[in-house]
Amino acid sequence: MSLDSVCDKQLKLGLPLGAPDVYETAEALAEADRRTFVSYVCLGLADAFAKMRAAAVTAGARAAPDLAERLRQLDPRGRRLLELFRAQYTATTAEIAQHLGLGHRTVVTLARTLVADGFLELADPSRKNRAYRLSVAYSDLASAAD
């Protein structure tokens, strides 16, 4: 290391100038370099952790709600109907009967109960080809299972 480069480094680091003892100067410069490096690393880590924390807070704010409790409250027929409505947006009483393995009259009674409970909504009110869809309150359960 030349004397000029040592003096330049001493000025940058705020060390006193003079005819330096090479060993003491090299040691002082090494210590100053370590402090600079450690400071650089600590500031970089602090910045990285701050960005990760901000990203975690943002992700937590937009995270989907836990739907497990609502799924547990559904009876087996309700869970099977979720499967059907995941595959298609609306279903007629005939399709529901076929999917559940029930008779048409049983499905009509079940559908009335499910509409009253807020699980299903009427999609097509025609008498012969009445169709249902999941209510808004339960459509998120079907989409969350995907």
C-alpha positions in Angstrom: 0.0 0.0 0.0 1.5 3.4 -1.0 1.7 6.3 1.4 -0.7 8.3 -0.8 -3.4 5.6 -0.6 -2.9 5.3 3.2 -3.3 9.1 3.6 -6.4 9.1 1.4 -7.9 6.3 3.5 -6.9 8.1 6.7 -8.7 11.3 5.5 -11.8 9.4 4.5 -12.0 7.6 7.8 -11.2 10.7 9.9 -7.9 9.4 11.2 -5.1 11.9 12.0 -2.5 12.4 9.2 1.2 12.1 9.7 4.1 9.9 9.0 2.3 6.7 10.0 3.9 3.7 11.4 2.9 1.1 8.8 1.8 -1.5 11.3 -0.4 0.9 13.4 -1.9 2.4 10.3 -2.7 -0.9 8.7 -4.3 -2.1 12.0 -6.3 1.2 12.3 -7.5 0.9 8.7 -8.4 -2.7 9.2 -10.5 -1.8 12.3 -12.1 1.1 10.5 -12.9 -1.2 7.5 -14.5 -3.8 9.9 -16.6 -1.1 11.5 -17.7 0.1 8.1 -18.5 -3.4 7.0 -20.4 -4.4 10.1 -22.3 -1.1 9.9 -23.2 -1.8 6.3 -24.3 -5.3 7.0 -26.4 -4.3 10.0 -28.1 -1.5 8.1 -28.8 -3.8 5.2 -30.3 -6.5 7.5 -32.4 -3.9 9.2 -33.7 -2.7 5.9 -34.4 -6.2 4.7 -36.3 -7.2 7.9 -38.4 -4.0 7.7 -39.4 -4.9 4.1 -40.2 -8.5 5.1 -42.3 -7.2 8.0 -44.2 -4.8 5.8 -44.8 -7.6 3.3 -46.0 -10.0 6.0 -48.4 -7.3 7.4 -49.8 -6.7 3.8 -50.2 -10.4 3.2 -51.9 -10.9 6.6 -54.3 -8.1 5.8 -55.4 -9.7 2.5 -55.4 -13.3 3.7 -58.5 -15.3 3.2 -60.5 -15.9 6.3 -60.4 -19.3 8.0 -63.4 -21.2 6.7 -62.8 -24.4 8.6 -65.5 -23.7 11.2 -68.2 -23.1 8.6 -67.2 -26.3 6.8 -67.5 -28.3 10.1 -71.0 -26.9 10.5 -72.2 -28.4 7.2 -73.8 -31.8 7.2 -72.5 -34.4 4.8 -75.1 -33.4 2.2 -74.0 -29.8 2.4 -70.4 -30.9 1.8 -71.4 -33.0 -1.1 -73.3 -30.1 -2.6 -70.2 -28.0 -2.3 -68.4 -30.5 -4.5 -71.2 -30.2 -7.1 -71.2 -26.4 -7.0 -67.4 -26.3 -7.3 -67.8 -28.2 -10.6 -70.7 -26.0 -11.9 -72.1 -22.7 -10.9 -75.8 -23.7 -10.9 -77.6 -27.0 -10.6 -81.1 -28.1 -11.2 -83.1 -30.3 -8.8 -82.5 -33.3 -11.1 -78.7 -32.7 -11.0 -78.8 -32.3 -7.2 -80.9 -35.5 -6.9 -78.5 -37.4 -9.1 -75.4 -36.1 -7.3 -76.8 -36.9 -3.8 -78.5 -40.1 -4.9 -81.9 -38.9 -3.6 -85.4 -38.8 -5.0 -86.7 -35.7 -6.7 -89.3 -35.0 -4.0 -86.7 -35.3 -1.3 -84.4 -32.9 -3.1 -87.2 -30.3 -3.5 -87.8 -30.5 0.3 -84.1 -30.4 1.0 -83.6 -27.4 -1.3 -86.4 -25.4 0.4 -84.6 -26.0 3.7 -81.2 -25.0 2.3 -82.7 -21.8 0.8 -84.3 -21.0 4.1 -81.0 -21.6 5.9 -79.1 -19.3 3.5 -77.0 -22.1 1.9 -78.6 -21.9 -1.5 -80.3 -19.3 -3.6 -82.8 -19.7 -6.4 -81.0 -19.3 -9.7 -84.0 -20.2 -12.0 -87.5 -20.2 -10.5 -89.2 -22.1 -13.3 -91.3 -25.0 -12.0 -90.0 -27.8 -14.2 -86.3 -26.9 -14.4 -85.8 -25.1 -11.1 -82.1 -24.3 -10.6 -80.1 -23.3 -7.5 -76.7 -21.8 -6.8 -74.7 -21.3 -3.6 -75.5 -18.2 -1.7 -72.8 -15.5 -1.5 -72.2 -16.5 2.1 -71.2 -20.1 1.0 -69.7 -19.5 -2.4 -66.4 -18.6 -0.8 -66.3 -22.1 0.7 -66.5 -23.6 -2.8 -63.9 -21.3 -4.3 -61.6 -21.8 -1.2 -61.5 -25.6 -1.8 -59.9 -25.1 -5.2 
